[in-house]
Amino acid sequence: MDVETEVVIAGAGPTGLMLAYELALAGIEPLVLERLPRRVEQVKGGAIQPRTAELLELRGLLEPMLRHAMPRDRVGGHFAMLPVPLDCMPWQTRQPYPIAVPQGDIEEVLEERATARGARIRRGTAVGGVETGDGVTVSADGLRVRARYLVACDGGRSTVRKLLGLPFPGRPGTYVATLADVRLSATSPLVPRTMRHISGMTRQVNGYWAMLVPVGGDRYRLTFGREGETESARDTPITHEEIAAALRAVYGEETVLGGVDNASRFTDATRQLEHYRVGDVLFAGDAAHIHPPLGGQGLNTGVQDAINLGWKLAATVQGRAPDGLLDTYQAERHPVGAGVLHHTSAQRVLAGPRPSEDVVALRDIFTDLMRLPEANRHLAGLMSGLSLRYDLEGEHALTGHRMPDADLVTDAGPTRVSALFASGHAVLLDLAGIVPPGLRLPPGVDAVRAESAAGLGAAALLVRPDGYVCWAGDDAADAATLPAAIARHLAAVPTGMYDDGNGHQGTTDRERA
């Protein structure tokens, strides 16, 4: 059976489904191929970090996910499981705390919204072959899909990456651990009753290290490892008795395993693709980078990969992208992935289950440093994603930074910045009337005239669909550079884009060329 589509996505995890939604929102109907026959109802990487929460809110996706949120103390995230919560309040965010949502529920919301927009998802369809050249042909269980682009979102053991023979350089894991969603029929006083800061939920005893997190009723998420287990044990089958023994060893004989809903193993391996784009094949999420599972970075980095890539890929497919726009995905997201690998490697040293005397001393010093406001702010911005700035061309100090979700007042009434991005378009926000009324914007860029009591640092801002400022101006002279900025960052500019209101149309340098 042959199928044609503009974009085929391998993998229906959070990264693949987020990308499917972004493409469908832009009018592309992607086909998602998933090898598993049904969605796995698992907690897994269920921590939505503050910046990811902001991005989901831009699309109206945060509120339906909050309906699935698990009870959790309102406390900041962590760095290396050290006992000092990270404070995100200095970063001017409405989402200062990690949000605990089971990964299965995150996938459910994304799948529902993506398919409602026109995305197609075929489960039980494993990719078995990839041919490149003048587009991509994907073979999957008797299905042949012809597409302009393939995006591999198929996890750390990516089939697409292996079929293309791409190296995945980095370091192997130093340990193997087990993650399981379990039900307990009896508990000891050692079992936590609420989800709180991670530093108060970990235990190390009897040759085990473990963390047991209550997720509702008799259900818990259990993470544990044993001394001496290495990456070679990753594919060993997980047994009911193995999990029960770990619970008894760490939480006492009174803690009884009632059932196992699902279980898997993971390691702290650190690897990253050199190139996120290889011809007409792109990579996102764990297919592009893996790292130690510290600080809830994996799901969040993947979802942010997808939001960065989605609008760029859609604009490219639809023929409205400026030259080189798709290549900025590599330029922007590869350094982000490398940064996550870097700081999770540092955390691995500090959070290791068998620290040396020197590491214990280092943990003490680092804990003291984290109590200093500036040090805490730096780490909070790093772990939450709120401090991320892209290296975009432009002279204004705001260029490349995220746009805060400020309160606004428009002619239609009060609103917020986040409400302007539900369409997936870029937004030209004019706060002081400096944008000429004759400026003709290309498709995919919305003009909004508003007032704000918040000091946003500019009279007008051009914000990309992924919520990052790509141009800002303080006066009318700055506004004259807008057509060039739009042409550089967002969309090819139509001839006669600028009209001075007196019947005189102008062109940009790009148009003259």
C-alpha positions in Angstrom: 0.0 0.0 0.0 1.5 3.4 -1.0 0.7 6.6 0.8 1.9 10.1 0.0 2.2 12.9 2.5 4.2 16.1 3.1 5.7 15.0 6.4 6.0 11.5 8.0 6.9 11.3 11.7 8.4 8.2 13.2 7.2 7.8 16.9 4.1 8.8 18.8 5.7 9.9 22.0 5.4 13.4 23.4 8.0 14.8 20.8 6.3 13.2 17.8 2.8 14.1 18.9 3.8 17.7 19.7 5.4 18.0 16.3 2.2 16.5 14.7 0.1 19.1 16.4 2.3 22.0 15.3 2.3 20.9 11.7 -1.4 20.3 11.7 -2.0 23.7 13.2 -0.1 25.2 10.3 -2.2 23.3 7.7 0.1 20.3 7.1 -1.5 16.9 7.7 1.4 14.7 8.9 1.4 10.9 9.1 2.7 9.5 12.4 3.9 5.9 12.4 4.1 4.2 15.8 5.4 0.7 16.3 3.4 0.0 19.5 -0.3 -1.0 18.9 -1.6 1.2 21.7 -0.5 4.0 23.9 1.2 2.9 27.1 -0.5 4.3 30.2 2.6 5.2 32.2 3.8 8.0 34.5 7.4 7.9 33.2 8.8 11.3 32.4 5.8 13.1 33.8 7.3 16.5 34.9 6.4 19.5 32.8 9.1 22.2 33.4 8.1 25.9 33.6 9.2 26.8 30.1 7.5 23.8 28.6 4.3 24.8 30.5 4.6 28.3 29.0 4.9 27.0 25.5 2.0 24.6 26.0 -0.1 27.5 27.2 0.7 29.4 24.0 -1.2 26.7 22.1 -4.0 26.3 24.6 -2.7 22.8 25.6 -1.7 23.4 29.2 -5.2 23.7 30.6 -6.4 20.2 29.4 -3.1 18.7 30.7 -3.7 20.3 34.1 -6.8 18.2 34.4 -4.5 15.2 34.6 -2.0 16.7 37.0 -1.0 14.7 40.1 -1.1 16.3 43.5 2.3 17.8 44.3 3.7 20.2 46.8 4.2 23.7 45.4 7.9 23.6 45.5 10.6 24.3 43.0 12.6 21.8 41.0 16.1 20.5 41.8 19.6 20.4 40.7 21.4 17.0 41.3 18.7 16.2 43.9 20.3 18.6 46.4 18.0 19.8 49.2 17.5 23.4 48.0 14.4 24.0 45.8 15.0 26.1 42.7 13.1 29.4 42.7 11.8 30.4 39.2 9.9 33.5 40.4 12.7 35.9 39.4 12.2 34.8 35.8 8.8 36.5 35.5 6.8 33.4 34.8 3.2 32.4 35.6 4.4 28.8 35.8 7.1 28.8 38.5 6.8 25.1 39.6 7.2 21.8 37.8 3.8 20.2 37.0 3.4 16.5 37.5 1.4 14.9 34.7 1.8 11.2 33.7 3.4 10.9 30.3 0.5 8.7 29.1 -1.9 11.6 29.8 0.4 14.1 28.1 0.4 11.9 25.0 -3.4 11.5 25.2 -4.0 15.2 25.1 -1.5 15.8 22.3 -2.9 13.0 20.2 -6.5 14.1 20.6 -5.7 17.7 19.6 -3.4 16.7 16.8 -5.9 14.3 15.2 -8.6 16.9 15.6 -6.5 19.2 13.4 -6.0 16.6 10.7 -2.9 14.7 11.8 -3.0 10.9 11.1 -1.6 8.3 13.4 -1.1 4.7 12.5 -0.2 2.5 15.5 1.2 -1.0 15.3 3.3 0.2 12.3 7.0 -0.2 12.7 9.5 1.6 10.4 11.6 -1.0 8.6 13.3 0.9 5.8 14.2 4.4 4.8 15.2 5.5 1.3 16.4 9.0 0.7 16.9 11.1 -2.4 14.4 13.7 -3.8 12.3 13.2 -0.7 12.0 10.2 1.6 10.4 6.8 1.2 9.6 4.9 4.4 8.7 1.2 4.5 6.7 0.1 7.5 4.9 -3.2 7.8 3.7 -3.4 4.2 3.1 0.3 4.0 5.2 2.5 1.7 5.1 6.2 2.6 6.4 8.8 0.2 7.1 12.2 1.8 9.0 15.4 1.4 10.4 15.1 4.9 10.8 12.4 7.6 11.2 13.4 11.2 12.6 10.7 13.5 11.0 11.0 17.0 11.5 7.3 17.8 13.5 7.4 21.0 17.0 6.7 22.2 17.2 3.5 20.3 15.9 5.2 17.1 15.3 2.8 14.2 15.6 5.6 11.7 19.0 6.6 13.0 20.2 3.0 12.8 18.8 2.5 9.3 20.7 5.5 8.1 23.9 4.2 9.8 24.4 7.5 11.7 26.9 7.4 14.6 25.5 8.4 18.0 28.7 9.6 19.8 29.0 10.0 23.5 29.5 7.9 26.6 27.9 4.6 27.7 26.0 4.4 30.9 27.7 3.8 34.3 24.6 2.1 35.8 21.2 0.6 34.9 18.1 1.4 36.8 14.4 0.3 36.8 11.4 2.5 36.4 8.0 0.9 37.3 4.4 2.0 37.8 3.3 -0.2 40.7 0.3 -0.7 43.1 1.0 -1.4 46.7 -1.3 -3.5 48.8 0.3 -2.5 52.1 2.8 0.2 53.0 5.2 0.9 55.9 5.7 4.3 57.5 8.8 4.8 55.2 6.6 5.1 52.1 6.0 8.8 51.2 2.4 10.0 51.5 2.7 13.1 49.3 4.8 14.1 46.3 7.3 16.6 47.5 10.8 17.9 46.7 12.9 15.1 45.4 15.6 15.5 48.0 13.2 14.2 50.6 11.9 11.3 48.6 15.1 9.3 47.9 16.5 6.5 50.0 19.7 4.4 49.9 19.9 1.3 52.0 20.8 -2.4 51.8 22.7 -2.0 48.5 19.8 -0.3 46.8 18.9 3.3 46.0 15.3 4.1 45.3 12.6 6.8 45.0 8.9 6.0 45.5 6.5 8.7 44.4 2.7 8.5 45.2 0.6 9.3 42.1 -2.9 8.6 43.5 -4.6 5.9 45.5 -2.5 2.8 45.8 -0.5 3.7 42.7 3.2 4.7 42.9 6.1 5.4 40.5 9.1 3.5 41.7 12.7 4.1 40.5 15.4 1.9 41.8 18.9 0.5 41.2 21.3 -1.9 42.8 25.0 -1.5 43.5 27.1 -3.2 40.8 24.5 -3.3 38.0 25.9 -1.9 34.7 24.5 -1.0 31.3 24.9 -4.6 30.2 21.9 -5.6 32.3 19.6 -3.2 30.5 17.8 -5.9 28.5 17.3 -8.3 31.4 13.6 -9.1 31.9 12.0 -7.3 34.8 10.2 -9.7 37.2 7.5 -9.1 39.8 9.8 -10.6 42.5 12.7 -8.3 41.5 10.5 -5.2 42.2 9.0 -6.7 45.4 12.5 -7.4 46.7 13.6 -3.8 46.1 10.5 -2.5 47.9 11.1 -4.7 50.9 14.8 -3.8 51.1 14.3 -0.1 50.9 10.9 0.4 52.5 10.6 -2.5 54.9 8.8 -5.9 55.0 5.5 -4.1 55.6 5.6 -2.7 52.1 3.9 -5.2 49.8 3.7 -5.1 46.0 0.2 -5.6 44.8 0.8 -5.3 41.1 3.0 -3.9 38.3 1.3 -1.9 35.6 4.4 -1.4 33.5 8.2 -1.4 33.9 11.3 -0.6 31.9 15.0 -0.1 32.4 17.2 3.0 31.7 20.8 4.0 32.0 22.7 7.3 32.4 24.3 7.1 28.9 25.1 10.4 27.3 25.0 10.7 23.5 24.1 13.3 20.8 23.8 13.3 17.1 26.3 15.6 15.4 23.6 16.7 12.9 19.9 17.0 13.6 19.2 17.2 9.9 20.6 14.7 7.3 19.1 15.7 3.9 15.4 15.4 4.1 15.5 13.5 7.4 15.4 15.4 10.8 15.8 14.2 14.3 14.1 15.4 17.5 13.8 14.3 21.2 15.7 11.2 22.4 16.4 10.1 18.8 18.8 13.1 18.7 20.1 13.2 22.3 20.1 11.1 25.4 21.4 12.0 28.9 21.2 11.0 32.5 17.6 11.3 33.8 18.1 14.1 36.2 15.9 17.1 36.6 13.1 16.1 34.3 14.9 17.3 31.2 14.2 14.5 28.6 10.5 15.0 27.8 10.8 18.8 28.0 13.8 19.1 25.7 12.0 16.9 23.2 8.8 18.9 23.3 10.7 22.1 22.9 12.6 20.6 19.9 9.2 19.9 18.3 7.9 23.4 18.9 11.1 24.9 17.5 11.0 22.7 14.4 7.2 22.6 13.7 6.6 26.1 12.4 9.9 26.1 10.4 9.2 22.9 8.7 5.6 23.9 7.9 6.8 27.2 6.4 9.4 25.3 4.3 6.8 22.8 3.0 4.4 25.6 2.2 7.0 27.6 0.3 6.9 30.7 2.5 10.1 30.3 4.5 13.1 32.5 4.0 16.3 30.9 2.8 17.9 28.7 5.4 15.1 28.8 7.9 15.0 25.0 8.3 18.7 24.9 9.0 18.2 27.2 12.0 16.7 24.1 13.8 20.2 22.6 14.0 21.8 25.9 14.8 19.4 26.6 17.7 18.5 23.2 19.2 21.8 21.3 18.9 23.5 23.7 21.4 20.5 23.3 23.7 20.8 19.6 23.6 24.6 19.8 24.2 23.9 22.0 27.2 21.5 19.5 28.7 24.1 16.7 28.3 26.6 19.0 30.0 24.7 19.9 33.1 23.1 16.4 33.5 26.7 15.0 33.4 27.6 17.4 36.3 24.5 16.3 38.2 25.5 12.7 37.7 28.6 13.3 39.7 26.8 15.2 42.5 23.8 12.8 42.7 25.7 9.5 42.4 24.3 6.8 44.8 27.8 6.0 46.1 29.6 9.3 46.5 33.2 9.4 47.6 34.3 11.5 50.5 35.4 14.2 48.1 32.0 14.2 46.3 30.2 14.5 49.7 32.4 17.6 50.4 31.5 19.0 47.0 27.8 18.4 47.6 28.0 20.4 50.8 29.7 23.3 49.2 27.3 23.3 46.2 24.3 23.1 48.5 25.5 26.3 50.3 26.1 28.0 46.9 22.5 27.2 45.9 21.2 29.2 48.8 22.7 32.3 47.3 20.0 34.1 45.3 22.0 34.6 42.1 23.3 31.1 42.0 19.8 29.7 42.6 18.4 32.0 39.9 21.0 30.7 37.4 20.3 27.1 38.1 16.6 27.7 38.2 16.7 29.3 34.7 18.9 26.4 33.4 16.7 23.6 34.7 13.4 25.2 33.9 14.4 26.4 30.4 13.4 29.9 31.3 16.8 31.4 30.7 17.2 30.0 27.2 18.2 32.6 24.6 18.7 31.9 20.9 21.5 33.6 19.1 19.4 35.6 16.6 20.6 38.4 14.4 19.5 41.8 15.8 20.8 44.6 17.9 18.1 45.0 20.5 18.8 43.5 23.9 15.6 41.5 23.9 16.4 39.7 20.6 16.5 35.9 21.1 14.8 35.9 24.6 11.5 34.4 25.5 8.5 36.7 25.5 6.9 36.9 29.1 3.2 36.2 29.4 2.3 39.8 30.3 -1.2 41.2 30.7 -2.4 43.3 27.8 -5.3 45.5 26.9 -6.4 45.5 23.3 -9.4 47.1 21.5 -11.2 43.8 22.2 -10.5 44.0 25.9 -8.1 42.5 28.4 -6.0 39.5 27.3 -2.5 38.0 27.8 0.4 37.5 25.5 -0.1 33.7 25.6 -3.6 34.1 24.1 -2.2 35.6 21.0 -0.4 32.5 19.8 -3.1 29.8 19.7 -3.1 30.0 15.9 0.6 29.1 15.7 1.4 32.4 14.0 4.1 34.9 14.7 2.9 38.1 16.4 3.9 41.7 15.8 3.0 43.4 19.1 2.8 47.2 18.9 2.7 48.7 22.4 3.3 52.4 21.5 2.0 52.9 18.0 5.4 53.0 16.3 4.5 50.4 13.6 3.5 52.2 10.4 -0.2 51.4 9.6 0.8 50.7 6.0 3.0 47.8 6.9 1.7 44.8 5.0 2.4 41.6 6.8 2.8 38.2 5.1 0.6 35.2 5.9 1.5 33.7 9.3 2.3 37.0 11.0 -0.5 38.7 13.1 -0.4 42.4 14.1 -1.7 43.2 17.5 -2.0 46.8 18.9 -2.1 46.7 22.7 -1.2 48.4 25.9 0.6 46.8 28.9 1.3 48.0 32.4 4.2 45.6 32.5 7.6 47.0 31.4 8.3 44.8 28.5 11.5 46.6 27.5 10.5 47.8 24.0 7.8 49.8 22.2 7.2 47.0 19.7 8.2 43.3 19.5 8.1 40.7 16.7 7.7 37.3 18.4 8.2 34.0 16.6 5.5 31.3 16.7 7.6 29.5 19.4 7.5 32.5 21.7 10.9 34.0 21.2 11.6 37.6 20.3 13.2 38.0 16.9 13.0 41.8 16.6 12.3 44.6 19.0 12.2 48.4 18.5 12.0 51.5 20.7 11.0 54.1 18.1 9.8 54.8 14.5 13.4 54.6 13.2 13.6 51.1 14.5 10.3 50.2 12.9 11.8 50.9 9.5 13.9 47.8 9.9 10.8 45.5 10.4 10.4 44.3 6.8 14.0 43.1 6.7 13.6 41.4 10.1 10.4 39.6 9.0 12.2 38.5 5.7 15.2 37.3 7.7 13.4 35.4 10.5 9.9 34.5 9.4 8.7 34.6 5.9 9.5 35.7 2.4 8.3 39.3 2.0 5.8 40.1 -0.8 6.6 43.0 -3.2 5.2 46.3 -2.0 5.1 45.2 1.6 5.5 48.7 3.0 3.1 51.5 2.2 3.7 54.8 3.8 0.0 55.7 3.8 0.5 58.3 1.0 0.4 55.9 -1.9 4.1 55.3 -1.9 5.1 51.7 -1.7 8.6 50.6 -0.8 10.7 47.5 -1.1 13.3 45.9 1.1 16.9 45.2 0.0 15.9 41.5 -0.3 13.2 42.4 -2.9 15.6 44.7 -4.9 18.1 41.8 -5.1 
